[in-house]
Amino acid sequence: MKKKVLLIAPPHYFKLRLDYLSSNLGLGYIAAFLEKHGHEVRFIDALVEGMNTSEVVSTRLQKAKRIGLSYKDIIARIPRDTDFIGITAPFSGHDKIVRELTENIKNAYECIPIVVGGGLPSILRKTVFYESVDFLICGEGEIPMLSLVEGKPPEDIQGVIFRKDGIIMDNGQAEQIRDLDTIPFPARHLMNMDKYLYFSNRGRTKKRTTSIITSRGCPFDCTFCSVHSICGYRYRKRTPENLISEIKQLVDEYGVEHLLFDDDNMTLDSHRMIKFLDMLIDNNFGCTWEASSGVKVDTLNQLMLEKMKKSKVKKLCIAVESGDEKILKLMNKKVNLEKAVKTIEICHQLGISTEVFFITGFPGETDESFKCTLKYAQRLKRAGVGGFNFFPLRMDPNTRLYRECKEKGYLLHEYSEDILLPGEFRYIQTEDLTPTIIERRAQRAMAKLNLPVLIYYIKMILYKIIPSKVRNYLSTYLMNAD
């Protein structure tokens, strides 16, 4: 029986202003999957539709701006004949928003089942099973959501958390789709693509830009990573032919000029990647592209990079994380630092821009190990790196690192919905690390590596000259400015 399903992308928290727009590929895939099986899908993107609406939100731990449609406006857009409501909660910072939103919806539409999926329930599971939510989906959402919509008993659906006789039942991780080519392309026809195309998940763009994913799952096991809670360890990939078909659709129907490949492991299968690049070159779509989520440097080689250049790659983001072998071992991060230098040199020779990711504040990091990382980063800069990102450590609760820090007493605060901006929150304090040290190391590295030397020293001098009260006042003023 045909059902009417409403999918909602909720508002987001930002520090000062709107920094990005998610392409909502997760909801797009679920919408397409439901449509393929004959159901009617409607879509509300509260962030896109309310991107000029904001409200300052304060908790005991953080202050942020919630940008997007108000809960009242979202409820006003819910059709009364809706059979199911699905809400995505992609990040742990969505906890407070999703709880408040579902409470408001349940008060207005008590009889409509509410399903919440995405990174938040996959990572935190029962912790975020609010009274206002009927079902949580943990892991990939296509199969569980379709099963719920079509009336399959929840106890028979893998990956669903539900209540039975007042008891919370947890059915583990969702069933994974082995053949990704069987999933239709994301239902972009339901979205306001004009707004997405000029404000991507990397910020404002001059070219018409959108995201695409070529694979799911990660066979590696970095201690800080939470991807396995969502996509698992099994690496699954789309065929080059399937990818080319989607790119053709994006170019022909939406005029896309630049592609962001958001995979965790786009280049893991070198044979598939080279075949895809050959097809991209042969089709000559005219659009440029970049790998934006952090390519594993060990999977790159001369032939692949040469073909990337011919296929109009603009930038490769490479996840190195640390320049100290001891810290890499603690992270369980498998990366060959010497190969990374040589790979950057090849990219520079070919004219491929590179950006390298590092993590600061990992437990075990000392002044000596940080200097080692900084020295290594400077070596990469000489090899031709165009930009650096030093991310202060953030941790999702369902990671090995979080559990280890909790056992060792490093956590300053355990996870709470009061953490609105996980990327801005400093979780740990050890004998060698404090939140202030972690923050200053990241700022120092970013300034030193991304700015000319003169500007770097001017910035550091101004930082010391301007009183902290003035800096705090300016921050507060910007926070409250609309």
N, C-alpha and C positions, 0 to 999 in steps of 0.2 A: 504494500500500500504506500502510495506517495506521501511523504512527509514534508512539512515546511520547516526548514532549519535556519535559525539566525546565528551567524558567527560574529563575535565581537572582539575587536582588538582594543584594549582599554587605553586610557590616558597613560602618560609616562611621567616619572619624576626626572627633572633636570636641575643642575646646580643653579644656573642663572637664566638660561634661555634655551630654546629649541636647538639642539645640536645635530640631530639626524632624524630620518624617518626610516623605520624598518620596512623592508619590502614585503613583510608578512608572508613569506614563502610557506611557512608551516600551515597557516590557515588557508592559503591558496591551494595547497595540495589536498587538504581535507575537503574543501569546497568542491574541487574538481572530482575527487573520488566519490563524493555523495551524488553529484550531478550525473556522473557516469552510471550510477545505479538507480537513476530515475527520480531522485529527490530534488525539491526546489530549495535553493540556497539564497539567502540574503546576507548582506554584509554591512557592518558598521565599523568603520575605523575611527574611533573617538579621537585619536591623536591628529590624524589628517583633517578630519572635519571640524576640529576645534583647535587648530594649531595657533590661533591668535587669542585663545582663552587660557588664562592661567590663574592659579591660586597658590599663595604661599602656605606650605604645610610645615609645622614644627613638631618634633617628637623630643623625647628626652635625650636622644643621641644625635639627631641631625635635623637640618632645615633644608628644604628644597622647594622648587616650584613644581606643582602638578599642572601639566599642560595637556589640554584636550577638552572635549565636551564634559560638561558637568554631569553628575549622575542623573539629575532630573532630565536633562536634554537627551541622554542616552535612552532612558525609559520612555520618553515621549516618542522615540523613533522605533520602538518595538511594535511590530504588527500584532494585533490581538489574536490573529489566527495562527500564531507561531506554535509549533509542536515541540521543538527542542531549542535550547539556547546553548551554544558552545562559546566559551571564553578562553582566549589564550593568555597565559601568564608566562612569558618567555624568560623572565629574570627573577632572581630572588627579591629584588627590589620592588616587585609588583605585589608583594604580600598584602600590604595595607590597602592598596587600591582595589585589589580583587575581592578582599573580604568586604570592604565597604560597598563596592558595586554590587556584589551578589546579594548582600543584605537588602539593599534598596530595590533590586529587581524582585527578590522573593516577596517583599512587602507589597509590591504592586501586582505581581503575577504569581501567586502562590502555587498554582497548579502546573506551571511550565517547568519541566525538568531542566536543571542547570548543570552543565558539564564543564569542568575546568581541566585544561591540558597545558602542555608546554614544559619549559625547564623547571619552573617553580614546583609543581606537584611531582615531577619526575625525581627531583633532588630531595625534596622535603617530605613527600608522601603524606602520611597521616597527620603530620604536624599542621598542614594547611587545609585539613578537611573540615571546613567551617560548617556550622549548622545550616547555613543558607545554600550549601552546595549539595547536590544529589549524587554526583559521580565525579571522581577524579580519574584522569587517564595518565598513566605513568609510562613514558616511552613514546614511540611513534604512534600518532593518533589516528591514522586512516582506518585501520581495521576495527579497533575498539569503537570509534565513533559511529561507523556504519552499523556495527552490530547493535549498539544501543538504540539508534534511530529505527532500526528494523525490528525492534522488540525482542531481541534475544535476551534470555535471563542473564542478569549481570554476573551471577555466580559462574556462568559458563564462558565469560569473556576475559581472556588473558589481558592483564594490564589495567584492570578497573578496580578502584576502591569504592566501596558502597556500604550502606548500612542494612543489616538484616536483623530484625527484632531488637533494634537498639544497639547491636554490636557492629563495630567497624570490621569489614571483611576486606582483605588485601589480596588481590589475585596476581601479585608480582608484576613483572615487566611485560609490556605489550608484545604481541606477535609482530615480528619484523617481516616486511615484504622483501623477499630474496631478490626478485627480478624488478629492479627499479623502473625498467622500461614499461612495465604494465601500469604504472601510475600516470594518469593524464598530466599534462603540463599545468602549473598553477592557474587557478581561475582568475586571471588578471582582468577579465572582462567585468568582474564584479567590483573592481577597485577603481579609485580615481587616479588613473595612471599618470595624468599630466602633472599632478603634484608629486607623485613618487619619483618621476623621472628627473626632476630638477632638485630634489633634496633626498639623497640616498642615505644608506646607513653609514656612509663615510662623510656626510655633511653636504653642503651646497655644491652643485655641479654646474658647469657651463654646458657640458654635453648631455644629451638625453641618456640617462644612466639607469641601469637596473641590475639586480642581483640574480645569480643563477647558481645552482648546486649540481655537481656532477657525481657525487658519491655520498655514502653514509657509513658511519661506523669507524672505529679506530682500533687497530690491533695493538697499539702501544699503551703504556700504563704510567704516564707521568703522575706523580703523587698529587699535584695541584689541580688536575683536570677533572671536570664533572661531565664530560661529553658521554661517557659510558652509561650514565643514568638515563640518557635520552636515546642514543643511537646504538649502544652496545659496542662490543669488541669486534663483531664480525664486519669485515670490510666489504661493502657492496657498491657496485659502480654501474653507472649508466653506459650504454654503448655509444661510441662516437656518432653513429647514425642518428640515434635518438637526440643527442645533444645538438647536432647540426639542425635537426628539424625544429627544435625549440628556438634556436638562435634565428633561423629564417623567419619564424613567426614574430619574434620580437622586433626584427628589423622591418619586416613588411607591414605589420599591423600597428606597431607603436613607434616606428621611426627611431629605434634605439641606436645610439651612436657609440656607447661605451658599456662594457660588461664588467661586473664585479663577480669573480668566482669566489664564493664564500665557503668552500670546502675546508675541512680539516686536513684532508689527504688527497688533494687533487692529482698530484703527480706520483702517487705511490706505485701505480702500475705503469711503468715506463712504456711498455708496448702499446697499451691503450692510449696513453697520452700522446705519443708520437703519431699514431694513426689519426687521432682527433686533430692534432695540429696540421697534419697533411690535408685533411678534409677542410679545415678552416682556411688554409691557404688556397686550395683549389676553388672553394666557393667565393672567396674574395667579397665578403659582405660589406667591407668598407668600414666596419666598426673596430675600435680599439678595445683592449681588455687589460685587466690586471688581476692577479691573485691576491686577494685582500685579507685573507685570514691567517696567514703565516705558513708558508710552504716549508716542508721538511727538506733542509738543504741537501741531505744525503741522497735524495731521490733525483737530484738534478745532474745533468751531464752536458758535455759540449754539444752533442747532436741535438738534444732536446732544446737547449737554449738557442741554438741557431734557428731552429724551426719556430720557436716562440717569437724571435725577432721578426721572421718573415710573416708571421701571422698577426703582426701589429700589437704585440704586447707593449704596454706602457710602463708597467711597474710590477715587481715581485716583492711581496712582503715575506720576509724570512724569519722564522722563529728560532732564535739561538738560545735565549733566556739567560745565559750566564757565560762569562769568559773564564770561569774557574772550574777546572775539572772536578774538584771536590764538591762544589755546589751542584754541578750537573749530576753527579752520582747520587746526591741526596734527593734531587728532584726525580731521579730515575729517567732523566732525559737523555735519550740516545742521539748524540750529535757529534760529528767529527769537526772539531774546531779548525783544524788545518784545511780540511776540504772546504769549509765555509769560506775561508780567505781566498782560496783558488777559484771558487765558484763566483765570488763577488768580482774578482779580477776579470773573469770571462764575461760576466754581465756588463762590466764597465767598458770592456773592449768592444762589445757588440752594441753598446748604446742602450742597454736596458737599465732603467732606473731601479734601484733597490732601496728598501726600507727594512731595518732590522729591529726585532722586538727583544727586549730584555726584561727581566723581573728583578726589582730591588726589594730587599727586606725578607728574603727567604731565610727561614730558621737555619742557623749555622753560618750565615754571612757575617764576616768581620770586616774591620777596616782594610785588612790585608787582602781579603778575597774581593772586596768591592774595588779596590785599586787594581787588582788583577783584571777584573771585568772591564774597568774603564780603560786600562792599557790595551786590552784586546779590542775594544770598540774603536779606539784610536787607530789601531792597526787596520781594522775593517774600513775605516774612513779613508785611510791612505790607499786602500785597495779599490776604492771607488763607491762606497755606500753613499746614497743620496740623503738619507734621513734615518733618524733613530727614534725609537719609542721606548722609554724606560717606565714600565708600569709598576707602581708600588703594589706589593703582594695583596691579592684579594683571594678569599677562600669561600667556596660554597660548602655547606655543612656535610653533604654526602660525599666528601672526598677523603682519601687516606690522610692527606696533610692536615685537614681540619681535625680528624680524630686523634692524630699524633700530637698536635698542639694542645688539644684538650687534655689528653693524658699527662702531658708534661707541665701543665699549668701555665701555658703561654698565652691563652686567650684572655684579652682584656674584657671582652663581652662575648657571650655566646650569641648565636643567631637570634634575631628578634625582628618583628615587623617594624620596629623603630628605626631600623637601618634602611633608609630610603634610597641611598646611592651607594651600593656595595663597592663600586670602584673608587669612591672617595673615602671609604671607611678604613681605618687602620685597626686590624684585628689583634695583633700580637705584641708582646713585649718579652724579650729574652735578656740574658746577661749582656749581649752585645747590641741589641736592637731596641729602640723605642720608636713610637710613631713619629716623633720629630726627626730622628736620625733617618728613618726610612724616607720621609718626605723630602728632606734636604738632599739626600743622595740622588733621588730621582730628578729633582730640580737642577742640581749641579751637573749631572750627566747630560740632561737634555740641553741645558744652556751651553755647556762647553762643546758638545758635539754638533749641535744644530745651528749655532750662531757663530759669526766671526769672533775671533779672540777678543777684539776691542769691545764689541757689544757685550760679550760674556762678562768681562770685568766691570763694565759700566752697570750692568744689571745687578751684579753681586754687590757693588758699592751702594747703589740706590736701595737695595733690599736692607742693607745694614743701617743706612742713614734714616730711612722713613721709620718713625716710631711704630711699634706694633699696634698701638691704639688707632693710629691713622689707617694702617692697613686693614684692621678689623672693621673700621667705620666704612671704608670704601667697599669692602666685601659686602657688608650689610646693606649699604645703599644700593648696590647693583642687584642684590637679591630681591629687594622690594620694588625695584623699578620695573614698570611694565613697558 
